[in-house]
């Protein structure tokens, strides 16, 4: 175990972007932003369940709402298929399989 104390004097980043996402059954999940990518002039975010990191991630489109960025469900089937294909290609490249 490390003797490192995690406080305001740490020289590395401990911040993680955490979002509360409600699923179809109305259950809230703490989701952690793990990856973003850009495609067709849009930004997409990949999130994993903080309490179940082995579970499949979810992908949202990131849109601006005034000065804030919001996560939006991808409801268009064609957009979803394109985003999934792009994400799978990026994931393969990250894993050295490209």
Secondary structure, 3 states (H helix, E strand, C coil): CCCCCCCCCCCCCCCCCEEEEECCCCCEEEEEEEEEEEECCEEEEEEEECCCCCCCCEEEEEEEECCEEEEECCCCHHHHHHHHHHHHHHHHHHCCCC
